[in-house]
Amino acid sequence: MILIQVRIAIVRCENAKKQLSVKDKTTLTISHEGEKATYELSRRQFEELTQDLMERTQALTEQVLTEAGLQWKKLEGVLLVGGSTRLPMVSRYVEQMSGKKPMTGVNVDEAVALGAAIQASMDAGETSKFSLAGKKTIQDVMSHSLGMVAENQDRSKYINSIIIPKNKPIPCAETRPYQLRTTRSKPNQLEVYMLQGESEYPLQTVILGKYTFSGISHVPNQPAILDIKYEYDRNGVVTVSALERSTLQTLRMQVAPVPADRSWLSRPPEKEQVVHLHLSVLIAIDLSGSMSGEPLRQAQAAAKRFITEMDLSHTSVSLLVFADSVRVTQSLSQNAKQLNTGIEEWTAIMAAGTVSWGNRAEPFSEALRLLKGLEDPRFLIVLTDGVWSHQEEAIRCAKQCHAEGIEIIAIGFGSADRAFLQAVATSDENALFTDLTTLVSSFSKIAQVLTESGGGVQITEDGKRKKGGLLSFFK
């Protein structure tokens, strides 16, 4: 009896929602345990009660746009789908989000079926009898992220290191470097467990396969750099390959069965005599007014290239921006998706003036707070295009980072002060002057050197560390 009453109440609530799509008020009759009452519900009350659903919708929509590398201004329009979009509040919310009125002319109840019919017609190579306003272009995207099992920063647990994020247009391919400590005494192999899913925890993802790569050369005192490549084709087929960077040879691969017992993924990784160094890198970007426009876009492209070319299974990256104040847009992370979202956030920060547009702040104090106490190697990469207001204070704070063992790489272009770059950098070799056309390649070179040198720290066969120092990036 109670179940029947609940179902009746749900139907009445659904009818009330539909009535509020066209009326300002409606009545709702509720019966419970022999009691019956009629209530008046206004559209305004309904919208207040469901406001959280609209806010959640906006958050999810903007997350999808960010992951797809799109912005509202790049979209020609927004098409409403589903009966609930008949509610006036939905149209208002969409217009508020996108800055344009929603597209009309398609029955919202039929939109999904119509889209499926159009896609089927396009796949069949036929001229569609259905039509939508404007040119029809459909791009297939990844529905789930693909990653691999890796270790977190302090080697206390296994994580999912994402290589290809979801919503990436397909076909697509992504390559990530992987550092492997090799030995003379036994064959050197790398096992790659491919994961599907968004969770940081491997046990909450799907293990698609296990791939064993062999024939890896022994590199004394340095890690072997293996470029792991994931490819996803239009048919949904994923392929995995690995290239040894020092020899440019494609490694032999064997597909192995995934172990039935996966409990080891919930335990801390086993300690090894030959350790894998974990790099901590903080990227600090000057967001003063002169960075607006193309300089910011190039800085974002450079930072994204850096993320792509770092071994995130053995590297954590943090992001911050500064102008008249400092803001961290991503704490130390090994998740490429999170890092790219933090980089995209710089556009909104610049537009809103969140850190203002002057040059009174310095990033070194915040960098010291974020990196202090972590094991070496630790790096701060600073990008600036102008002259700072309080250079002496900035140099003093940079020296504190030096004393803590944090290596500073200072990159300048435009009106940046060369002498200042040399003063804040750990060495003259780490003070680089470039321009917008080579900014992306400069960050790419830094990523290559950090990866291949192990951060300038060498590990001997017995697992001991010794400081090797970084060579000039442009020697």
C-alpha positions as CSV (number, residue, x, y, z in Angstrom):
1,M,0.0,0.0,0.0
2,I,2.8,2.4,0.9
3,L,4.6,1.6,-2.3
4,I,1.5,2.4,-4.3
5,Q,1.1,5.8,-2.5
6,V,4.7,6.6,-3.2
7,R,4.3,5.9,-6.9
8,I,1.1,8.0,-7.0
9,A,3.0,10.8,-5.3
10,I,5.8,10.6,-7.9
11,V,3.3,10.8,-10.8
12,R,1.6,13.8,-9.2
13,C,5.0,15.6,-8.7
14,E,5.9,14.9,-12.3
15,N,2.6,16.3,-13.5
16,A,3.1,19.4,-11.3
17,K,6.6,19.9,-12.9
18,K,5.1,19.8,-16.3
19,Q,2.3,22.2,-15.4
20,L,4.9,24.7,-14.0
21,S,6.5,24.7,-17.5
22,V,3.6,26.7,-18.8
23,K,1.9,28.1,-15.6
24,D,3.1,30.3,-12.8
25,K,1.3,28.2,-10.1
26,T,-0.2,24.7,-9.7
27,T,-1.8,22.6,-6.9
28,L,-0.4,19.3,-5.6
29,T,-2.5,16.8,-3.6
30,I,-0.6,14.4,-1.4
31,S,-2.1,11.4,0.5
32,H,-0.2,9.6,3.3
33,E,-1.5,7.1,6.0
34,G,-5.0,8.2,5.6
35,E,-4.3,11.9,5.6
36,K,-4.8,14.0,2.5
37,A,-3.9,17.6,1.8
38,T,-3.7,20.0,-1.2
39,Y,-0.8,22.4,-1.5
40,E,-0.2,25.3,-3.9
41,L,3.3,25.3,-5.5
42,S,4.6,28.3,-7.4
43,R,7.1,28.3,-10.2
44,R,9.4,30.5,-8.1
45,Q,9.3,27.9,-5.2
46,F,10.0,25.1,-7.6
47,E,13.0,26.9,-9.1
48,E,14.4,27.6,-5.6
49,L,14.0,23.9,-4.6
50,T,15.8,22.7,-7.8
51,Q,18.5,25.4,-8.0
52,D,21.2,22.9,-6.9
53,L,20.4,20.7,-9.9
54,M,21.0,23.6,-12.3
55,E,24.3,24.5,-10.5
56,R,25.4,20.8,-10.9
57,T,24.4,20.9,-14.5
58,Q,26.5,24.0,-15.1
59,A,29.5,22.5,-13.3
60,L,29.3,19.2,-15.4
61,T,28.8,21.1,-18.7
62,E,31.7,23.4,-18.1
63,Q,33.9,20.4,-17.1
64,V,33.1,18.8,-20.4
65,L,34.0,22.0,-22.3
66,T,37.3,22.2,-20.4
67,E,38.2,18.6,-21.1
68,A,37.3,19.1,-24.8
69,G,39.4,22.3,-25.0
70,L,36.4,24.4,-25.9
71,Q,35.0,27.7,-24.6
72,W,31.4,29.0,-24.7
73,K,32.3,31.7,-27.2
74,K,33.6,29.1,-29.7
75,L,30.2,27.3,-29.8
76,E,27.7,28.4,-32.4
77,G,24.7,27.5,-30.2
78,V,23.3,25.2,-27.5
79,L,20.6,22.6,-28.4
80,L,18.2,21.6,-25.6
81,V,17.4,17.9,-25.2
82,G,14.9,16.2,-23.0
83,G,11.5,17.1,-21.6
84,S,12.9,18.9,-18.5
85,T,14.4,21.6,-20.8
86,R,10.8,22.9,-21.4
87,L,11.1,24.5,-17.9
88,P,11.8,28.3,-18.4
89,M,14.5,28.2,-15.8
90,V,16.6,25.8,-18.0
91,S,16.5,28.2,-21.0
92,R,17.4,31.1,-18.7
93,Y,20.3,29.2,-17.2
94,V,21.6,28.1,-20.5
95,E,21.5,31.7,-21.9
96,Q,23.2,32.9,-18.7
97,M,26.0,30.3,-19.1
98,S,26.6,30.5,-22.8
99,G,25.7,34.2,-23.5
100,K,23.3,33.3,-26.3
101,K,19.7,32.0,-26.5
102,P,19.3,28.3,-26.9
103,M,18.6,26.9,-30.4
104,T,15.0,26.1,-31.2
105,G,13.2,24.2,-34.0
106,V,13.8,20.6,-32.7
107,N,11.4,18.7,-30.6
108,V,13.3,18.2,-27.3
109,D,11.7,14.7,-26.9
110,E,12.9,13.6,-30.3
111,A,16.3,15.3,-30.4
112,V,18.3,12.3,-29.3
113,A,16.6,9.9,-31.7
114,L,16.9,12.5,-34.5
115,G,20.7,12.9,-33.8
116,A,21.1,9.1,-33.9
117,A,19.3,9.0,-37.2
118,I,21.5,11.7,-38.6
119,Q,24.6,10.0,-37.4
120,A,23.5,6.6,-38.9
121,S,22.8,8.4,-42.2
122,M,26.2,10.0,-42.2
123,D,27.9,6.7,-41.4
124,A,26.1,5.1,-44.3
125,G,27.2,7.8,-46.6
126,E,23.7,8.8,-47.5
127,T,22.1,12.2,-47.8
128,S,20.0,12.6,-44.7
129,K,16.3,13.3,-44.9
130,F,16.5,15.0,-41.5
131,S,18.0,18.4,-41.0
132,L,19.3,20.8,-38.4
133,A,20.0,24.4,-38.9
134,G,23.6,25.0,-40.0
135,K,26.3,22.6,-41.1
136,K,26.3,19.2,-39.3
137,T,29.7,18.2,-38.0
138,I,30.0,15.4,-35.5
139,Q,33.3,14.5,-33.7
140,D,33.6,11.2,-31.8
141,V,35.4,11.5,-28.5
142,M,36.9,9.2,-25.9
143,S,34.2,8.2,-23.4
144,H,36.7,7.1,-20.7
145,S,40.2,8.0,-19.8
146,L,43.1,5.5,-20.4
147,G,46.0,5.4,-18.0
148,M,48.5,3.1,-16.4
149,V,49.4,1.8,-13.0
150,A,52.1,4.1,-11.3
151,E,53.4,4.9,-7.9
152,N,52.5,8.1,-6.0
153,Q,55.0,10.7,-4.8
154,D,56.1,9.0,-1.6
155,R,55.7,5.5,-3.0
156,S,53.0,4.7,-0.4
157,K,50.4,3.6,-2.9
158,Y,49.6,2.8,-6.5
159,I,47.7,5.3,-8.6
160,N,46.1,5.6,-12.0
161,S,48.4,7.9,-14.2
162,I,46.1,9.0,-17.0
163,I,47.7,9.1,-20.5
164,I,44.7,9.8,-22.7
165,P,42.0,11.9,-20.9
166,K,38.3,11.3,-21.7
167,N,36.6,13.6,-24.3
168,K,39.7,13.6,-26.4
169,P,38.7,13.5,-30.2
170,I,39.3,10.2,-31.8
171,P,41.3,8.8,-33.4
172,C,44.0,10.0,-31.1
173,A,47.4,9.1,-29.7
174,E,49.4,10.2,-26.7
175,T,53.0,9.5,-25.6
176,R,54.3,9.7,-22.1
177,P,58.0,9.2,-21.1
178,Y,58.7,6.6,-18.4
179,Q,61.9,6.3,-16.4
180,L,63.2,2.8,-15.7
181,R,66.2,2.0,-13.5
182,T,68.1,-0.8,-15.2
183,T,70.6,-3.4,-13.9
184,R,73.4,-5.4,-15.4
185,S,72.6,-8.6,-13.6
186,K,69.2,-9.5,-15.0
187,P,67.0,-8.7,-18.1
188,N,65.4,-5.3,-17.9
189,Q,61.6,-5.4,-18.5
190,L,58.7,-3.0,-18.0
191,E,55.2,-4.1,-17.2
192,V,52.4,-1.8,-18.3
193,Y,48.9,-2.3,-16.8
194,M,46.4,-0.3,-19.0
195,L,43.6,1.2,-17.0
196,Q,40.2,2.6,-18.1
197,G,38.4,5.0,-15.9
198,E,38.7,8.4,-14.1
199,S,39.4,7.3,-10.5
200,E,42.9,7.9,-9.0
201,Y,42.6,4.4,-7.5
202,P,43.4,1.5,-9.8
203,L,41.0,-0.9,-8.1
204,Q,38.2,1.5,-9.0
205,T,39.1,1.3,-12.7
206,V,38.9,-1.5,-15.4
207,I,42.2,-3.2,-16.2
208,L,42.2,-3.6,-20.0
209,G,45.4,-5.4,-20.4
210,K,48.9,-6.2,-19.2
211,Y,51.9,-5.6,-21.6
212,T,55.5,-6.6,-21.0
213,F,58.2,-4.8,-22.8
214,S,61.7,-6.3,-23.0
215,G,65.1,-5.7,-24.8
216,I,65.8,-2.6,-22.7
217,S,69.4,-1.5,-22.6
218,H,71.2,-1.0,-19.3
219,V,72.1,2.7,-18.7
220,P,74.7,3.1,-15.9
221,N,73.8,5.6,-13.2
222,Q,70.9,7.0,-15.2
223,P,67.3,5.9,-15.9
224,A,66.4,4.4,-19.3
225,I,63.8,6.7,-20.9
226,L,61.0,4.8,-22.5
227,D,58.3,6.6,-24.5
228,I,55.0,4.7,-23.9
229,K,52.5,5.4,-26.6
230,Y,48.7,4.7,-26.4
231,E,46.7,4.9,-29.7
232,Y,42.9,4.8,-29.9
233,D,41.4,4.3,-33.4
234,R,37.9,5.0,-34.8
235,N,36.9,1.4,-34.1
236,G,37.6,1.7,-30.4
237,V,40.8,-0.5,-30.7
238,V,43.6,0.5,-28.3
239,T,47.2,-0.3,-29.1
240,V,50.3,0.1,-26.9
241,S,53.9,0.5,-27.9
242,A,57.2,1.6,-26.3
243,L,60.3,3.3,-27.8
244,E,63.7,3.4,-26.0
245,R,64.8,7.0,-26.4
246,S,68.5,6.4,-26.3
247,T,68.5,3.8,-29.1
248,L,65.3,4.9,-30.9
249,Q,64.4,1.3,-31.1
250,T,60.8,0.0,-30.6
251,L,60.8,-2.5,-27.8
252,R,59.5,-6.0,-28.0
253,M,56.1,-6.4,-26.5
254,Q,54.3,-9.4,-25.1
255,V,50.6,-9.4,-24.1
256,A,50.3,-11.1,-20.8
257,P,47.2,-12.3,-18.9
258,V,45.9,-9.9,-16.2
259,P,46.4,-11.6,-12.8
260,A,43.2,-12.7,-11.2
261,D,44.5,-11.5,-7.8
262,R,44.7,-7.7,-7.9
263,S,44.9,-7.2,-4.2
264,W,48.5,-6.0,-4.6
265,L,47.1,-2.7,-6.0
266,S,45.7,-1.9,-2.6
267,R,49.1,-2.4,-0.8
268,P,52.1,-0.1,-0.8
269,P,54.6,-0.8,-3.5
270,E,57.4,-3.1,-2.5
271,K,60.6,-1.3,-1.6
272,E,63.5,-1.9,-4.0
273,Q,67.2,-1.5,-3.5
274,V,67.5,0.6,-6.7
275,V,65.0,3.4,-6.1
276,H,63.0,5.5,-8.6
277,L,63.6,9.2,-7.9
278,H,60.5,11.3,-7.8
279,L,60.7,14.8,-9.2
280,S,58.6,17.7,-7.7
281,V,58.2,20.5,-10.2
282,L,56.3,23.8,-9.6
283,I,55.5,26.0,-12.7
284,A,54.9,29.7,-11.8
285,I,53.5,32.0,-14.6
286,D,53.6,35.8,-14.5
287,L,50.0,37.0,-15.2
288,S,50.7,40.7,-15.2
289,G,48.7,42.7,-17.8
290,S,51.3,42.4,-20.5
291,M,50.7,38.6,-20.6
292,S,47.1,39.1,-21.9
293,G,46.3,37.6,-25.3
294,E,48.8,35.7,-27.3
295,P,51.5,35.6,-24.6
296,L,49.1,33.8,-22.2
297,R,48.0,31.4,-24.9
298,Q,51.6,30.5,-25.7
299,A,52.4,30.1,-22.0
300,Q,49.4,27.7,-21.7
301,A,50.6,25.7,-24.7
302,A,54.1,25.5,-23.3
303,A,52.9,24.3,-19.9
304,K,50.7,21.7,-21.6
305,R,53.6,20.5,-23.7
306,F,55.7,20.2,-20.6
307,I,53.0,18.1,-18.9
308,T,52.8,15.8,-21.9
309,E,56.6,15.2,-22.0
310,M,57.1,14.5,-18.3
311,D,57.0,11.1,-16.8
312,L,54.1,11.7,-14.4
313,S,54.5,8.2,-12.9
314,H,57.7,9.6,-11.3
315,T,56.9,13.4,-11.3
316,S,54.5,15.6,-9.4
317,V,53.7,19.0,-10.9
318,S,52.1,22.1,-9.2
319,L,50.8,25.3,-10.9
320,L,50.6,28.8,-9.7
321,V,50.2,32.3,-11.2
322,F,51.2,35.6,-9.8
323,A,50.9,39.4,-10.5
324,D,50.0,41.6,-7.6
325,S,49.2,38.4,-5.6
326,V,49.8,34.7,-5.9
327,R,47.3,31.9,-6.5
328,V,47.8,28.1,-6.7
329,T,45.7,26.6,-9.5
330,Q,46.8,23.1,-8.9
331,S,48.6,21.5,-5.9
332,L,51.2,18.8,-6.6
333,S,49.6,16.2,-8.9
334,Q,50.5,13.3,-11.1
335,N,47.1,13.6,-13.0
336,A,47.5,15.1,-16.4
337,K,43.8,15.8,-16.6
338,Q,43.9,17.9,-13.4
339,L,47.0,19.7,-14.5
340,N,45.5,20.7,-17.9
341,T,42.4,21.9,-16.1
342,G,44.6,24.1,-13.8
343,I,46.4,25.5,-16.9
344,E,43.0,26.3,-18.6
345,E,42.0,28.1,-15.4
346,W,44.6,30.8,-16.1
347,T,42.4,32.3,-18.9
348,A,39.6,33.0,-16.4
349,I,42.0,34.3,-13.7
350,M,43.5,36.7,-16.2
351,A,40.1,37.9,-17.5
352,A,38.7,38.4,-14.0
353,G,41.8,40.0,-12.6
354,T,41.9,37.5,-9.7
355,V,45.6,38.2,-9.0
356,S,45.2,41.7,-10.5
357,W,47.5,42.8,-13.4
358,G,50.5,44.4,-11.7
359,N,53.9,43.0,-10.8
360,R,54.3,43.5,-7.1
361,A,54.2,39.8,-6.0
362,E,56.8,37.1,-6.2
363,P,56.3,33.3,-6.5
364,F,59.3,32.1,-4.5
365,S,57.8,32.3,-1.0
366,E,54.8,30.2,-2.0
367,A,57.1,27.8,-3.8
368,L,59.2,27.4,-0.6
369,R,56.0,26.6,1.3
370,L,54.8,24.0,-1.3
371,L,58.2,22.3,-1.8
372,K,59.8,22.6,1.6
373,G,60.5,19.2,3.3
374,L,60.1,17.2,0.1
375,E,63.0,15.1,-1.1
376,D,65.2,16.2,-4.0
377,P,65.0,16.7,-6.8
378,R,62.7,19.8,-6.6
379,F,62.4,22.4,-9.3
380,L,60.7,25.8,-9.7
381,I,60.2,27.0,-13.3
382,V,59.3,30.7,-13.4
383,L,58.1,32.4,-16.6
384,T,57.9,36.2,-16.8
385,D,57.7,38.8,-19.5
386,G,58.4,42.0,-17.6
387,V,60.3,43.9,-14.9
388,W,59.1,43.2,-11.3
389,S,58.4,46.1,-8.9
390,H,60.3,44.6,-5.9
391,Q,63.3,42.8,-7.4
392,E,65.5,42.9,-4.3
393,E,62.8,41.2,-2.2
394,A,62.2,38.6,-5.0
395,I,65.9,37.9,-5.2
396,R,66.1,37.5,-1.4
397,C,63.2,35.0,-1.5
398,A,64.8,33.1,-4.4
399,K,68.0,32.7,-2.4
400,Q,66.0,31.1,0.3
401,C,64.8,28.5,-2.2
402,H,68.4,28.0,-3.3
403,A,69.4,27.4,0.3
404,E,66.6,24.8,0.7
405,G,68.0,22.9,-2.3
406,I,65.2,23.9,-4.7
407,E,66.6,24.4,-8.2
408,I,65.1,27.5,-10.0
409,I,64.9,27.8,-13.7
410,A,64.0,31.3,-14.8
411,I,62.6,31.9,-18.3
412,G,62.0,35.4,-19.7
413,F,60.9,37.0,-22.9
414,G,59.6,40.4,-24.0
415,S,60.7,43.1,-21.5
416,A,62.1,40.6,-18.9
417,D,65.3,41.7,-17.2
418,R,68.2,39.3,-18.1
419,A,70.2,40.3,-15.1
420,F,67.3,39.6,-12.8
421,L,66.7,36.2,-14.4
422,Q,70.3,35.3,-13.6
423,A,70.0,36.6,-10.0
424,V,67.0,34.4,-9.2
425,A,68.0,31.3,-11.1
426,T,70.1,28.7,-9.4
427,S,72.9,29.1,-12.0
428,D,73.5,31.2,-15.2
429,E,72.7,28.0,-17.2
430,N,69.2,28.0,-15.6
431,A,68.5,31.6,-16.7
432,L,66.9,31.4,-20.2
433,F,65.8,34.2,-22.5
434,T,63.4,33.2,-25.3
435,D,60.5,34.6,-27.4
436,L,56.9,33.6,-28.0
437,T,57.8,31.6,-31.1
438,T,60.1,29.3,-29.2
439,L,58.4,29.3,-25.8
440,V,56.8,25.9,-26.4
441,S,60.0,24.3,-27.6
442,S,61.9,25.8,-24.6
443,F,59.5,24.1,-22.1
444,S,59.7,20.9,-24.2
445,K,63.5,20.9,-23.9
446,I,63.4,21.5,-20.2
447,A,61.0,18.5,-19.8
448,Q,63.4,16.4,-21.9
449,V,66.4,17.3,-19.8
450,L,64.6,16.8,-16.5
451,T,63.4,13.4,-17.6
452,E,66.6,12.1,-19.1
453,S,68.8,13.4,-16.4
454,G,66.6,12.2,-13.5
455,G,66.5,15.8,-12.3
456,G,70.3,15.9,-12.2
457,V,70.5,13.3,-9.4
458,Q,72.2,10.0,-10.2
459,I,71.6,6.7,-8.6
460,T,74.4,4.2,-8.4
461,E,74.0,0.4,-8.6
462,D,73.8,0.1,-4.8
463,G,70.9,2.6,-4.7
464,K,72.9,5.6,-3.4
465,R,72.3,9.1,-4.7
466,K,74.8,11.5,-6.0
467,K,74.2,15.0,-7.3
468,G,75.0,15.2,-11.0
469,G,73.9,18.7,-11.9
470,L,72.0,19.8,-14.9
471,L,73.7,20.7,-18.1
472,S,72.7,23.8,-20.0
473,F,69.4,23.2,-21.7
474,F,70.6,24.8,-25.0
475,K,74.1,23.5,-25.1
